[in-house]
Amino acid sequence: MKLQVHSIHFDADKKLLEFIQSKLNKLDTFYDRITGGEVFLRLDKGESSKMKNKLLEIKINLPGGSLFVKEIGRTFEEAVDIAIEALKAQLKRFKEKLQEKSNATREVLTTMSMAMES
């Protein structure tokens, strides 16, 4: 999958970028028509805590639509794992809707062909 990763106000290391790419490549097993995606990495500077939370946004492009997920974690790896699970669920729902549409179209075509034959 062609993936663009944007790290906002910091430089992401190569290991993190490879981790993100490998995790997102696994989404192809759920839906092989993914055309690409964008990942945004941000550091959330909370006033109350000295530790910075990691914000992750992923947008996946598909024929006929796109999927989006936004997650927060203590590390980017944790946020990626959570986001992947959310994207898997979204991909499954997307595929179900596509299948429902194709089944409805097939039924209409079958009905029309039967009507023409009579």
C-alpha positions as CSV (number, residue, x, y, z in Angstrom):
1,M,0.0,0.0,0.0
2,K,1.3,3.5,-0.9
3,L,1.4,5.3,2.4
4,Q,2.4,8.9,3.3
5,V,3.4,9.5,6.9
6,H,3.5,13.0,8.3
7,S,5.1,13.6,11.7
8,I,4.0,17.1,12.9
9,H,6.7,19.2,14.7
10,F,9.1,16.3,15.2
11,D,11.0,13.7,13.1
12,A,9.8,10.1,13.3
13,D,12.6,7.5,13.3
14,K,12.9,4.9,10.6
15,K,11.9,2.1,13.0
16,L,8.5,3.7,13.8
17,L,7.8,4.4,10.1
18,E,8.6,0.7,9.2
19,F,6.4,-0.5,12.1
20,I,3.5,1.7,10.8
21,Q,4.0,0.5,7.2
22,S,4.1,-3.2,8.2
23,K,1.0,-2.9,10.3
24,L,-1.0,-1.1,7.7
25,N,0.1,-3.5,5.0
26,K,-1.6,-6.3,6.9
27,L,-5.0,-4.6,6.2
28,D,-4.7,-5.9,2.6
29,T,-5.7,-9.3,4.0
30,F,-9.1,-7.9,4.9
31,Y,-9.6,-5.8,1.7
32,D,-7.2,-6.0,-1.2
33,R,-8.4,-2.9,-3.1
34,I,-6.9,-0.3,-0.7
35,T,-5.4,2.4,-2.9
36,G,-3.3,4.3,-0.3
37,G,-3.3,6.1,2.9
38,E,-2.1,9.0,5.0
39,V,-0.8,8.9,8.6
40,F,-0.4,11.9,10.8
41,L,1.7,11.7,14.0
42,R,1.4,14.4,16.7
43,L,2.7,14.9,20.2
44,D,-0.1,16.1,22.6
45,K,1.4,18.4,25.2
46,G,-1.0,18.1,28.2
47,E,-0.7,20.8,30.9
48,S,-1.3,18.4,33.8
49,S,1.2,15.7,32.8
50,K,4.8,15.9,32.0
51,M,4.5,12.9,29.7
52,K,3.3,13.7,26.2
53,N,0.5,11.6,24.8
54,K,0.8,10.4,21.2
55,L,-1.9,11.3,18.7
56,L,-2.3,9.2,15.6
57,E,-4.7,9.8,12.7
58,I,-5.0,7.3,9.8
59,K,-7.0,7.9,6.6
60,I,-7.3,4.9,4.2
61,N,-8.4,5.5,0.6
62,L,-10.7,2.9,-1.0
63,P,-12.5,2.9,-4.4
64,G,-15.8,4.6,-3.6
65,G,-14.8,6.0,-0.2
66,S,-12.3,6.4,2.6
67,L,-11.9,5.3,6.2
68,F,-10.6,7.4,9.1
69,V,-9.5,6.7,12.6
70,K,-8.0,8.8,15.3
71,E,-6.3,7.3,18.4
72,I,-4.3,8.5,21.4
73,G,-1.8,6.3,23.2
74,R,1.2,6.5,25.5
75,T,3.3,5.4,22.5
76,F,2.8,5.6,18.8
77,E,3.0,1.8,18.6
78,E,0.2,1.4,21.1
79,A,-2.0,3.9,19.2
80,V,-1.2,2.1,15.9
81,D,-2.4,-1.2,17.3
82,I,-5.6,0.3,18.6
83,A,-6.2,2.1,15.3
84,I,-5.6,-1.1,13.2
85,E,-8.3,-2.9,15.2
86,A,-10.7,0.0,14.5
87,L,-9.8,-0.1,10.8
88,K,-10.4,-3.8,10.6
89,A,-13.9,-3.3,11.9
90,Q,-14.5,-0.5,9.5
91,L,-13.2,-2.5,6.6
92,K,-15.5,-5.4,7.4
93,R,-18.5,-3.1,7.6
94,F,-17.5,-1.5,4.3
95,K,-17.2,-4.9,2.6
96,E,-20.6,-5.9,4.0
97,K,-22.3,-2.8,2.5
98,L,-20.6,-3.4,-0.8
99,Q,-21.9,-7.0,-0.8
100,E,-25.4,-5.8,0.1
101,K,-25.4,-3.4,-2.8
102,S,-24.1,-6.0,-5.3
103,N,-26.7,-8.5,-4.1
104,A,-29.5,-5.9,-4.5
105,T,-28.2,-5.0,-8.0
106,R,-28.1,-8.7,-8.9
107,E,-31.7,-9.2,-7.7
108,V,-32.9,-6.2,-9.8
109,L,-31.1,-7.5,-12.9
110,T,-32.6,-11.0,-12.4
111,T,-36.1,-9.6,-12.0
112,M,-35.7,-7.4,-15.1
113,S,-34.4,-10.3,-17.2
114,M,-37.3,-12.5,-16.1
115,A,-39.8,-9.7,-16.9
116,M,-38.2,-9.4,-20.4
117,E,-38.4,-13.1,-21.0
118,S,-42.2,-13.3,-20.2
